[in-house]
Amino acid sequence: MKRFLIFAWIVSAEAKDFGTLGQTFPIQEKSLLEVIQTKLQNLSTLGQLERHQKYLIQEASYKIKRPASVKGLHRTVTPRSFGYDPTITVPYDLKDHQGKVFHVQGTHLNPLDTHTLHQPLLFIDGEDSEQVEWARRNLKRAVSKLLPKVIFVKGSPLDRTEHLQQPVYFDQGGFLIQKLGITQVPAKVIQKGKILWIEEVSITQEIQKEKG
């Protein structure tokens, strides 16, 4: 990984356009390996190589430990429940390697016909201690061995894995959130028949119901 980061930084540093000045001549290609070795040697001589290497490693490590937060979400104020139909319409004929059509254009396909969502999905803000506790209660109440999957939209999954005593995932780029139409967290997703059922939960109201 260190070598890749160094290489990426070198290539970025070399990719500059200084325009065209005066007469031009045929390009005599220089060995990429030679360019890399020269750049490394120059950095080493200037005492910058180790510093840049540490910086790139720290930057990559930080992004892994704390991914960019998913935008456009807020804590659930008004709870709501709704269904998401994952059915797609085939935009053109799908063929196998022999050219045989196995799905014609216009066919409706539902992934839930062949794949089942066995485990509920819990989307939470990992920096909100009450949402983390809500997820922990859901894990504790689970009656089967297939525990819910906890998915962060903010915060560090690695920091909470030990607390929740199971792997924690992160919705990189908010792909799942956007696909499902979730705008509030915490939210719970389960399968109901051929649709996914989504509940944006108010923790305050849920606690009041449990007490009442």
N, C-alpha and C positions, 0 to 999 in steps of 0.2 A: 504493500500500500504506500509506503514511504517513497519508493521509486516512482510510482504512478503520480503522486502529488508533485514530486520534484519535476517530473517530465512535463506535467500540465502547466506548471508555473513557467518553465523555460519556454515552452511553445508559445504561451501567452505573451511573454516578454519579447519574443522575437517577432511576433506578428504585428509589425508597424508599417504604415504606408507613408513614405517620405516624398511621394510624387516622382516626377521625371525631370531630370536636369540635364540639358545638353544632349550630346550624341549617345545613342543607345547601341549596345553590342549584344551578340548572342549570349544567352545565359550559360555559364559553365556550372552545372549542378554540383553542389557541395554535399558531401556525405552527411546525412542527418546525424549519424553517430558522431561524426567529427564535430558538428555544430554543438551537439549536446555536451561532448567532452570538453570542448573549449569553454562553453558557458559555465560548466561546473567548476572548471579550473579557475576561471576568473572570479567566480563567487567565493571559492575556497580561499583564494589569494587575498580577497578583500575582507575575509572573515564573515561573510554574509550567509554562506550556505547553511550552516547549522541553524541560524536564527530564522531564516525563511522556512526551513524544513519543520521546525518546531511550530511555527505559526500556522502552516498549512495543516499539520496534524491536529493541532488544537481546534482549528476552525471546523475541520471535518468531524472531529469527535463531539464538538458542541452541537452540531446540527443533527447528529445521530441521537444524542441524549435528549435534546430538546428541539423537536421539529417545529417548523413554523405553525403557529396557531391557525385553525380554520376560521375564516372571516365570515361575518354575516349571521352569527349565532348569538343568542342571549339565553339567560336562565329562564326556565318556563314560568310564565306569569299566568297565562290562561291555558290550562291543559286542553289538549285536543287529541282525538283518535281518528285515524283515516287509513285507508287501504292503498297499497301500491301494487298494480298489476304489471309484472315484469315481461308480459307478452310482447314479442317483437314481430314485425312483418318483414319477411325476407325481401330485400330490395331487388334482387336479381337471382337467376337460376344458380344454385350451388352445385358444383360438380366435383366428383372424386378425381383421383390421379389418372383414371382411364377415360375421363370425359363424360362419365355417366351422371345424369342429374339425380340428386337425392333429395333436393328440396326445390320446388319450382317457385318462381317469383310470385309474391303475394301470399305465400304460406304463412300462417300464424303459428309461432312457436313460443311455448312457455317453458322456461328452464325448470320450473317446479314440477313439470311432468316427469322429469328424469332425475332431478336432484332435490333433496329435501333439506330444509334448514332445521337441523335437529336442535341446535342450541340457540337460545335467545341472544340477541345482540344488545348490549347496553352502551349507549353513547353518552359520555360524560365529559365535563370540564375537570381535568385532573388537578387544577389549581384551586378548585372549590372543595373544601374538606367535607361539606355536607353531601355533595354529589358522590364523592369517593365513599363516604359512609353508606349512602343509598345503594351503591353498587355492592358493597360488602354485605349488606343485609340480603340483597337478592341472591348473592352467591351462597349465603348461609341457609336460605330458605329452599334452595334447589333440592328437589327430591331424587333426582337421577344423578348418575355419574357424569352426564353431559352438562357440565356447568355453563352458565352464560359466558359469552365472550365479552370482555370489557374493552371498549374502544375509546381512546382519548381523542378529543378535538382540540385540546390545549393542555400544556404541561408536559412533564417528563414521565413517560411510561416506565422507564427503568427505576425511577425513584419510588414508584408505587407498587411495583411487582411484589416486593417482599411483604408489604402491608396487606395486600389482597391475597397473597399466597397462591398466585397463579400468573401466567403470562398476561401482559397487558399490551394491547395493540394501539396503533395510531392511524387515524384516517388521513393519510398523506394527501395534501391538496384538497381535502374535503370532497373527494370523489364520491364516497358512499352517501354522505350527507346531502349533497346536491342531487344525486340520483334518486334518493328516497323522498326528497322534498322536506327534510327536517329543518326547522328554523329555531327550535328551542331544545335545550337540554336541561336535565337528563331526559333521554328518550329510550324506549324499549321497542325492539322489533322482534316479532314472532311470525311463524307461518300459520295461516288459516286457510286451509284448502289450497286453492291455486293462486292466492295472493299473499303479500306480506302485510301484516297488520302493525301499524306504528302508533305508539302512545307517547306523547310528550307529557311528561309527568311533573306535577307540582309537588315538590317534596313536603312543603308545609301542609297542603291539603291531604296528602297521603298519611302523614303522621297523625293529623287530627282524626281521620277516619279510623286509624288503628286504635287510637285512644278511646274513640266513641263507641 
